[in-house]
Amino acid sequence: MSDQARTGSYGSYGSYDTNVNNPPSRQTVKFITAATIGVTLLLLSGLILTGTVIGLIIATPLLVLFSPILVPAAIVLSLAAGGFLFSGGCGVAAIAALSWIYNYVSGNQPAGSDTLDYARGAIADKARDVKERAKDYASYAQGRAQETTQGSTY
């Protein structure tokens, strides 16, 4: 009797098997769905690759024949697209700069305004120092010129 297959509820490891008469579990349905979608997408990618290769095989003679026209046209189109992108980027940069200037002038504190104020103060201090040095040098030069003129008149 011990040889007979048990129709009981224990599996081979002695644990209770709950999936004997139950419907498929949620994980099984997820796996089957994912496998079906994966296989379908794999087949579609293979078909697209095959179609692309066939299209290139058919189009290669046309591309070779029309390459003296297509290559310069592609160069012109890429340069035009690059020019439009560059001009658009410059426009966006100008709008951003004007917006920052407007916020700074209107009293808001945009990012980097403290650095600008520090730089303005440093430049003003340097300009003041240069002005004082120029005055000192001018008075020194004027004094030397007076000494030279007084010394040569005697």
C-alpha angles and dihedrals in degrees: 000000000000090000093061119100111255119236088196129110102263123101128212094281096049095255123129111261111217097178097068097102100004125107118257114294124248092253092055091052090048091051094048092047093048092047092050093049092045094051091046092051091046091053091047092051090050091051091048091049090050092048091048093051092047090048091051091048090052095041098045096085090049091049091050092049095047098036093104086062101032099049096055090042090053090049092050092047093049092049091048091049090048091050092050091048091048093048091047090051091050089050092051090048091050092050090048091049093048090048090051092048091049091051091047094048093044091057101258115129107235121189112289097019092118089056090050091051091049092049091048090052092048092050091048091051091049091048090051090050092050091048092052092047090049090051091048092048091046092052090045091050091046091051091049090048091052091048090050094048093045092047094050095047095062 
